[in-house]
Amino acid sequence: MQLMRIAGIRIGVDASWFIVLFLAIFFLQDRFKEIVDGSDTTAYLAAVLAAFLFFASIVLHELGHAIAARRDGIGVSGIDLFFFGGLMKMSGDTQSPGSEFRVAVAGPIVTLLIVVAGTALGVALEGWDRFWEVALLSNDDRVGIGLLLVSFLVPMNLALLLFNLIPAFPLDGGRIARAAVWKVTGDRSKATRASAKVGRGFGWLLIGFGIFLAVRGSVFDGIWLAVLGYLLGQSAQGAIMQSAVTERLEGVTVADVMDAEPVTIPAGLSARRAYDEYFLRYHGWEWFAVVEDDGRYVGMAAREDVQRLAEGADAERPVGEAAEGDAEGRVAADAPLEALLGSDALRRRGALMAVDADGRLRGVVTFEQVTRALRTHLAPG
């Protein structure tokens, strides 16, 4: 479910997020009743604000990753909140140790800034000793809602920071470790396997500790840790498998599998002629790539949009003005094929436009073409 867009990045939530939001408010309001200076209603409002502010800090953490990825030329399809936190989705993997490090470290830097800013605000409000008494829940006095929220967010973000810096893939610390090993060895696959094996071991450690807590009576905390450990372990195992796939696909590019001579529509052609000469001629084709005279890609013209123009008062309007040309629908023709393995845009659209450095269309790569290429290159023997 989409909540908003920030700097063009889609922020969404999984259905499981509503469960953890409810649980967070439920447990926090009970604890805040003993601390906040006010009525039970005030404690409830403080719990709601604290929960949303904490998830806002997670979104900021993921935005740090997203902005760093964009600066390195990697597309970002969105950020999703779910039961165990947040996840930033990239359209492809990093292509150098430096890029991997920059993307990985950006999130922890944002979280560190939140901790520093929150601490400075808390100390300015109540002083160093008083602030940390509230933050560590070691005070017996009632406090105002402002200090309560700040003293809640700082240790929570500090815990988030420390957890994420554990050198276990796919945590941020694991990605930083991956960048370091990649830089030293020059082998991305070896670096991925090394950090992912640590991640898999850490996942088993969390599962074991979760079972221990459940047996000792902390059932909810135990189950939560065990499931988190399982998910981390599965993600690490997936990274190991993807690394093996990447090695088999080494040297294969988008240009090797794409249709290098796609049927295209000139951008200056009228909507009426485009519909008559292309959509009526090629039955069953729902879209065509639209290009300028010099070959630069303009966008994708959909049958429904062009037909509406062709049958209306704007029939002579250039079809290029009706073409949808967002960056998500493009891929570099010389990009490695592995860059498409995790492409949400390719799965949703069914095809991507392969362009060169000057934006000229070089071909069209479809989901079916990528699937066939994978079968060929990953077949036994």
N, C-alpha and C positions, 0 to 999 in steps of 0.2 A: 504494500500500500504506500503510495507516494505521499509524503508529508509536505515537502517543499523542494525548491531548488536554490542552491547557494552557489553563486559564481558559475551558473550553468550546470552544476553537478546535482543529480537527482538524489534526494535524501528520502529513504523509504524505511518501512518497518515490516518485519515478519510478524505473523500472527502470534508467535511465541513471545514477542516483546511485550504484549499486553499482559501476559501472565506475570512476567517478572516485574513489570511496572506496578501491578496490583499488589504483589507480594512485598515489594520495597515500601510502598506507602503503608501497607498493613503493619509491617514490623517497625517502621520508623515512627509512626504516630504513637505507638505504644511506648517506645523509648523516649520520645520527645515530651510526652506528658509529664515525665519526671524531671525535665530539664527546663522547658520553655517557661518564660514568665507570661502567663496568660491562661485562658480557658482551654478546654479540650478542643474546641473549634480552632483555636490558634495553633495548637499542636498538630492538628490534622492538616491545616493549611501549610504549616512549616514542612510537614512530611511530603506533601505534594510538590512544593517548591524544591525541596532537597532532591527528590527523585528526578524531577525534570532537569534541574541544573546539572546533576551528575551525568545524565544521558546527553545533555548538551555538551558537556566536557568530552564525552566519548566521541561525539560528532566532530568537535574541533580537532581531536586527536587524529581521526580518520581524514579530515580535511587537510591536515598537515601532510599526510601521505599522498593524498590526491593531488594537491598543488605541486608537490615535488615531482610526482610522476608526470604531470602535464608539462612542467618545465623541461623534463627530459624527453619530451615528445611521445609519451605513452598515453594513449587514450584512457579515460576513466568513465566507466558506464554508470557508476553510482555508488552510494554508500547505504548499507542496510543495517538497521539495528535488529538484534534478535536476542534470544534468551541469554546468551553468554557474552553479550557486548555488541561490538560493531565490526563491520567488514567492508573494506574498500575494494571494489572490483575494477581491475585493470583489463584493458583489451588485449594486452600482451605482456610478456615478461621483460625485465630489464636486460640490456644488451652489453653491460660492462660492470666491473666491480664498483667503479665510482658511482654509477647510476643506482646500483643496488643499495649502496651505502646511503646515498642521499635520500632515496625514497624510504628506506627503513628507519633512518634516524629522525626524519622529520616529525613523525608522530610523537615519539618520546620528548622531543624538544618542545613541542606545543604543550604537552602535559607538564613538563618541568616549569614552563612559563606560568601555567595556571597555578601550580603549587607556590611558586615564588610570589606571584601577584596576590594570591589568597593569604599567604602568610603575612605579607606586608600590610594588607588591609586589616587583618585580624589584630596584628600588633598595634596598628594605628588606632584601632577602636578601643582596645582594652589593655594593651601592654603585653609584653612577651610572656610573662608567667601566667597571667590570667588566660590568655589565648590558648596556650598549650594545656592548661588544666581542663578547659572545655573540650579541646580537640581530643584529648586522651581520656575523656569521661572520668576525670579524677576530682571533679569539683562537686560540692553538695549544694551550691547556691543556684537559684533560678537565673536564667540569662535571657537577653532579648533575642528576638527572632533573627536579626541581622548577624549577630555574633555566632548564633547557633548554626546558621547556614554556612558561613565561612569556615567555621571550625569543623564542620562535617565534610565539606568538599576537599579541604586540604589533605587530611589523612587518606581519604578515599582515592584521590588522584595520586598521592604518593605511593599507595599500595599498588595502584594500576601501573604506575611507572616502573616500580621495582619488579613486578610480575612480568611485564612486557620485556624487560631487559634480560630475562633469563635466556641464555644462549641455546634455546631449543626451538628449532623450526616447527611451526610457522610463526612463532612469536617474533616481535621486532628484534629482540636480542639474537635470535636464531638467524634472522636475515642479515644482521650486522656481522655475525660470525661467518655466514656464508660469503659475504662480500670480502672479508679478510682472507679466508681460505682461497677464494677465487683469485684474489690479487696475488697471493703468494705462489699458487700452483699454476695459474693461467688456465685452469680447467673448471668451467662452470658446473659440469655434471658431477665432478668429484666433490666440489664444494657443497653442492646441493645434497648429495648422499651423506656427507659427513654431518652437516647440520641437521638433516632430517633424521638420522639415526639417533642423535642426541634428543631430538624432539619426540621420537617414538619411545625412547627410554623414559623421558620425563612424563609422557602420557601414562605409561604403566605405573610410575611412581605415584601419580595423582590418583589413579584407580585404587591402588593398594591403600593409600592414606584415606581415601574416601570410604572404603570398606571398613577400615579400622574405626573411623569416626562413627559410622552407622552402627557397628557392633557395640560401641561404647555409649550409644544412646542419642547421638546427634544425627538422627536419621536424615533430615533434610539436607544439612551441610554435607553429609557423607555422600548422599546420592548425587548432589550437585557437583561435587568434586570428581566423583567417579565418572559421571557422564562427560564432564569437561575433559578429563583425561582421555576418555575414549575418543572424543572428537579430535583432540590434538594429535593423538596417535594415528588416527585414520588420515588426517590431513598430511602428517609427516610421511606415512606410507604412500599416499598418493603422490607426494613430491618425488619420492624415490622411483616410483613407477614412471612418472612423467619424465624424469631424468633419463631413464632407459630409452623411452620413446624419442626424446630429443637427440640422443646419440645416433639412433637409427635414421633420423631425418636430417642429419647434418649435411649441409650443402644443397638441400632442396629448398627452392624459393617459391614465392607466389607465382612468379612468371613461368615456372616449370609446369604448373597445373592449370593455369587460367585459360580462358578462351581469348586468344590474342586478336581475334577479328570479330568483335561483337557488332551486332546491328545497332547503329546509333542514329539519333535524330538531330539535324542541325538546329542550333538554338534559335536561329532567325526564322525558321519555318513557321507559318501560321498554325494555330491550333486546329483549324479546319483541315488543312492539308495533312498535318501530322496524324490526325485521327483517320483520315481517308486512306493515306498512303502507307501507314504503318500498322495501326491497331486493327483496321478492317482487313488489311492484307495478311497479317500474321495472327491468325485466329488462336486464341488461348494465351497469348502473351499479355501479361498484365502490366508490364512496365518496359520502358526503354531508357537507356542512358542518353542524355542530351549533351552535346558538345559544341563549342565554338568552332569557327572556321579553322583556327590554328590547332584544334585538337584538345584544347583545355576543357576539362570536365566541368559542367555546369550543375548537373543534378539529375535526379531520376524522375521521369514523367510517368505518372500512373494513369491507367486507362480511364478510371472514373473521373479524374480531374480534367484530363484533356477532352473527354467526351462532353463534360458539362460546359466547357468553354466553346467547343466546336458547335454545339447546338444552341448557343445563346448569342447575346449581342456582342460578345468578345471573340467571335470566331476568327477574326484576323489578328488577334493578339499573338505575339511571338510565343512559341511553346516554351522557350527558355525561361520566361517569366513565371511559368506554372510548375517548373521543375523544383523538386525538393533536393537541396544540396548540402546536407549537414556533414560535418567532418567525421561523424561516427560511421558513415557508410563508405568510407574510403580506407584503402590500405596501400602501402608502398609496394610497387611491383617487385622490387628487389628484397622485400622483407622475407625472412625465413618462414617456411611453412608452419613451423611450430608456433609462430605468433598468432595463428588463427585457431589453435586448439582450444583456447579458453575464450574465444570471441563470442560474447553475448549478441553483438550486432549481427554476426553471420548467422547465428541460430534463429534470431528473430526475423531477419529480412530474407534469408535464404541466399543472398548474394552480396558481394562487396565490389566496389569499383577499384581496380588496380591502377594507380596513377604514378607518374614519375615525379622527380623533384620539382618540376615546373608546373605540376598540376594537370599535365596532359594525360588523357585516358590511354592506358596501354592494354587494358583487357578487363574482363569480368571474371571473378572467381566465385563459384557457387558452392553451397554446402555439399551437394552431391559430388562435385569435382574433388573437394578436399577429402571426402569420405573414401572415394575410389583411390586417391593417392595414398591414403593411410593404409588401406588394405594391401596395396601393392608393395609399399616399402616396409610394412611391418609383418608381412607374411613370413612364416617359418622358412628358413633357407634362402 
